[in-house]
């Protein structure tokens, strides 16, 4: 009581997540600095047996807060027989297992599992039954202190049920929400380009129209046309202008289309079917440095830690497949260690150190600017950074829902940290 600066009173409100219960408060002089809950209070707050919870006193609200309670929001609970380490199922299982090792409670929930009338949700925690099989165990939990959004796709996010659920959750008095949505490439460019310090690192970008394409091709010999809401390197068209003004283009994906056009109008016409009705951007092409003849970029998983401070959790190089200019792993790229590639390119350790510092500073500036300009809270970002032929870093793309594999040839400790950090950041957001 003294430690928490809790004033003596006979009754107090107790909160777990977004559930608040009025309770009697009994204070006793004991040697052990501890607290106990009556069985009826524990039941009313849906606290599970033997679950360690931290305790804090909210002076402004005069509430005892137990937690943290973390909700991982998904659209569904995958439970396939085959275990794919790259799948959403693997991510959720890994998150659930790490959550069990931390103080507080975390659970996976879906929009359909919420009971709005009493501020609870049917939450799921993974339990391993045999070495190769497990089950999701359901229980009722209070709606959480913090929601970590793991909605897996843009199409899911666009559904009215998901949008309404998010809005209702964000209106709850004690709830914090991070990584609220996928990012649109054009909107991100508009937000970041307002920061003058980022100008040297961002390729010039326009909404794809015949007029904008003509302007950009007058400035640059190489352009990339990308779906504004695309991911995984899908739908990208590389356009190269030769000395005669002919536009050579190649599409990404398993079935590459290689062709050419004599004018912007012809290029727009010939790629219309491939682009479909999707909104596209046209982006200045950067002549990336290459590793053994193949261009590469760096994928950085940038996360906030238990103190709410941004840091690089994971960094690796994606080398494009032979003959391709797209380094995405979904398009045939392969993974290499960052330190191995930088050493290969720059030889001297002092130069490598300088490159790492430049990359780190760029990540920091992008993350801070994006949060401030969008007025949204992000706990993790996937940043694609390219190094040009001169060694200067360029921001190629920002992803607000970086997919994280549960297996790695590099380090299992790094894998665990990339899953642990969002939960530790959640605890920080909750006030613990």
N, C-alpha and C positions, 0 to 999 in steps of 0.2 A: 504493500500500500504506500509506504514511504518512498520506495524506489520509483513508483509510477506517479507520485504526487496526486494520489487519489484521495479526495476528501471523504471523511466518514459520513456515511448515509445508510439508511436502512433498506433502501431500494435503488436499483440501477438498471439501465437498459444494457443488454448484452447483444452484440452483433456478430454473426458469422455470415460472410458474404453480404447479400442484400436482405437477409432475414434478421429482424430485430425483435427480441423478446424482453418483456419486463420481468425482473427477477429480484428476489430478496438478496441482500448482501450481508454476509456474516463475516466479521473480521475477528481473527483469533491471533494471539501472540504465540507463535510456534518457532522452534529453532530453524525449521526448514522454510526457506523462502519459496513458497509455492502457492498454487491455487487448486481448488477442486470444484467440480461441477456436480450438482445433484443429478441423479439418474433422470429425473423428469425434465430438467433443463437441457441435459445432453440430448434427450429424445426430441424435445421441442426444436432444438437447433440442428437436428439430424447429424450430430457428430458421431462418427463411427468409433467403436471401441479401440482402445490402445493406439489412437492416432495422436501423435505429438503435434500440439498447436502452440504457436507463439501468442503472447498476450501483450496488448498495448492499450493505453488509456487515451481516448480522444477527449481532450479537455473542452474543446469548443462545443461538442455535442453532448458531453457528459455520458459517454458510452464506453463500455469495455468491449474491445474488439479482439476476437480470437481468429487466428488465420495463419497464413493466407489461404484463401479458397480460390483456386484457379480453374477456369473453364476453357477447354480447348474445343472451339466450335468447328464442326464439320457438317457436310450435307448428309452424310450417311456413315454407317459403321461397317467398313468392308471386312469380311471374314471368309476369304477364299482359302481353299485347301493348300494351293501352291503359294509359297512365300517368295515374293519378288522384292529384293532389297531396295529397288528403285520406286516401289509403289507407295501410294498413300497409306495403304494398310500397314506397311512396314514402318512408316513415319509415326503413325498414331500409336502403334504398339511400343515403339522405342520411347516416345514421349511419355506414355503411360508408365512404363517400367522405371524411367528416370524419376518421374513424379513421386513414385513410391519411396524413393530414397531421400527425398527432401522433407523438411518440416512443413506441416500444413497438409492440405489435401488438393489434389488435382484430378479432374475427370474429363472425359470426352463427352460432348453432348451435341444434339442436333436441334434444329428449330422445332421439330415435331415432338421433342421430349420435354418441352417447357410447360410448366403449369403456372400460368400467369396469375391465377387467383390466389395462390399462396407463396409466390416468389420462390418456387423450387423447380428442380429439373431432374429428370431421370438421367443420371450420369453413369458412365461406363468406365471400368478399370480392367486392364488386361491381366489375366491369370494364366500362367504357364501350367499346363496339366501334365504333359509329357515333354521330353526334349524337343520334339518337333511339332507339338500341337498345344494350342491354348484356347481360352474362351474369354469373351467379354462378360464381366460380372456387373449386373445392373443394381443400382441403389438410388435412393432419393437423397439429393443434396440441395442445400440452399443455392439460389442463383449466385454466381461468383463475385468476388471482389474485382477480378480482372478477367477479361476475355482475350484469349490469344486466337486470332482468326486464322483458321487453316481451311477455309473454303477452297476446294481444289481447282476450280476452273472459272473462267470468265462467264461461261454460259450458266453455271450454277448461281454465280453472284448476281446475274441479271434477273433471276426469277423473283417475282413479287414476294413470295413467302420469305426468301432470304433477306430481301431489302427491308421488309416490314419488321422482321425479327431483329435485325441490326438496329433499326431506329428505336424500337421499344427497349432493347437492352441498353442503348446509350442514354435513354431518358431515366434509367433507374438512378436513384440518388447517390448510391455508393459504388457505382460500377465504372471501371476504367477499361478502355478498349484500345488495342493496338493492332497495327497492320490491317486497317479497315477495308482496303480494296486493292484490286489489281491496278496497275498504272497504265495510262494512255501515253504513248511516246510523244505525241504532239503537245499534250498538256504539260508533261515533264519538261520538255524543251522550253516552253513558255515560262515556266516557273523558275528554271535554273538560269536562263539567259538574262534575267533581270539582275543577276549578281555579276557585276563587272569583273570580279576576280576570277570567275569561271570561264570567261570568254576565250582565253587561249586553249582551253581543254575540251571545248564542245564543238563538234562538227556542225557546220551551218545546216539548218534543217528547215524545210518548208512543207506545207500541205501539198500533196501531189495534185497538180493541175498542169495542163499543157504549157501555160504561161510560166509557171514557177519552174517547171522542168527545163524550159528553154533558157531561162535566166541562169540556173545553176550550171547547165552544160556549157554556157559561155564562160563560166569561171573555172570549172573543174572538169578534168578528163574522165574522172571516175565518180560514179554515184551508186548509192544503194537505195532501192525502193523497198519500203517495209510496211507491213500492215500496222496501223497505229495501235491496234489492240492485240498484236501477235506475240507469240512466244515460241521458244524452242527452235528458233531459226527458220520457222515455217513461213512460206509465202514471200521470201526475199528475192528480189530481182537485182542482179548486178549489171550495171550499164557502163560500158567503156566507149569513149569517143576516140576514133583514130584521127590521123593527120588530115584525111580527106573529109572528115565530118560524119563518117558512117558510124552509126550507133550499134555496137555489138552487145547483146545481152544474153544472160544465162539465168535460169530460174533455179532455186534451191529445191531440195527434196530428192527422193529416190529416183524419180524420173525427171532428169534434167532436160530442159528445153534450151537449146542453143540456136540463136538466130541473129539476124541483124535488121536494121531499119535505116532508111535514108533520111528520115525526118522525125521530129518529135511526134507529130500527128500520127505517123505510121507506127511508131513504137507504142503509143497509147492504144491504138487500135489493135495491134497484134497481141498485146498483153492483157487486153480487156477481160477475156474469158478466164485467164489465170488469176487475175485480181478479183474478179467477181464484183459483189456489191460492197466489199470491205473498204473502209477509209484507209488511205495510204499516206505515208510521208516520203519525201525525197530527201536523202541525207548525203552530204559531202562525203566522198569516199576517202579513207585514209590509207596511204601506202604503208601497211604494217610491216614491222620487222619480221623476218622469217627465221625459222629453225629448220635447218637441213632442207631448204627449198619450199617449206610450207609456212604460210602466214599463221600467226597465233595471237591470242589475246589472253588476258588474265581474268579469271572469275574469282571474285572476292566475296566471301560471306561476311558481311559487316554487321555486327550485333552490339546491342547494349548489354552491359553486364549487371551484376548484382548491385552496383552503385549507380546505375543509370548512365554509365559512361560508354561511348562508342569505342569499339576495338575490332581489329581484324581477327576473326575466329578461324578462318580457313582461307587459304589462297592456293590456287593451282592454275596451271597453264593449259589452255585448250588449243591443241594444234590441229589445223584444218586437215581433212583427208586430202590425199594427193589429187591435184587438179581442181580442188575446191577453194573458195575464198571465204566460206562460212565455217567457223570453228565450233559451232554448237555440237554437243555430243550426240544429239538426236539426228544430226545431219552427217554423222560419220566421223566427227572429230575424235581425237584421243587425248588422254590426260598425261601431263608431265609435271614434275615438281618445279615450282617457281624458282627456287634457289639454283636448281640445276640449269635451267634455261638462262637465267640472268648471268650466271657464271660463264656459261658457254659464249654469251654475246659480249660481255663487258670485261671479262678476265680479271681485272683488278678489284679487290674486295672493297676498296674505298668508293669506286664507281657504283658497284652493286649496292652498297649501303645508301648512297645518294639516291639511286633509283627507288629503293624501298621507301625512303623518307618522302620522296615526291609523290609516290603512289598513296602512301598513308595520309598525307596532307590533302590530296585530292578527294579521297574517300570521306574524310572529315568534313571538308567544305561542302561537298555534294549532299551529304546526309543532313547537315545543319540547315543548309539553304532550303532543301526540299521540305523539311518539317516546318520551318518557319513560314515559307511561302504558301504551303498547302493547308496549314493550321491543322495538320493531322499528326497522330502519334505513331511513329514506326519503331519497332524494337529490333527489326532486322531488315537488311536490304541485300540483294545480290547485285554487285556492281561489275560490269564488263568493262575492262580497261585495256586499251590497245597501246602499244609503244610503236611510234613510227620509225622510219629508217634512221632518223637523227636521235632516237632514244627519248623523244618527248612523249609524255603520257597523254592519252585522249580518252574521254568518257564516251564509250560506244553505246551503252545502255544501262538503265536502272530497272531492277525487278523487285517488286515489293513482296513477292511470294517465292523466294528461292527454294527450289526443291533440294532436299538434303538426303543423300544416300546413307543408308545405315551400315554400309560396308565401305572399306577403303584400303587400298594397297599401301597408303602412306602411313597413317597412324589411327588406331582405334580410339586413342585418347582425344585426338582432335575431333573425331566423329561425335564422341560423347559430349564434348564441350559445346558443339554447335546445337545440340538438342537441349542441353542443360541450361544454356544462357537465357533463352526466352522465358524459361520457368523461373530462373533467378531474377530476371528483370521484372517478371510479373509480381514476385514477392516484394520487390522494391516499390513498384507502383502501388501495391496494396498498403504500403506503409511499414513493411517489416524488414 
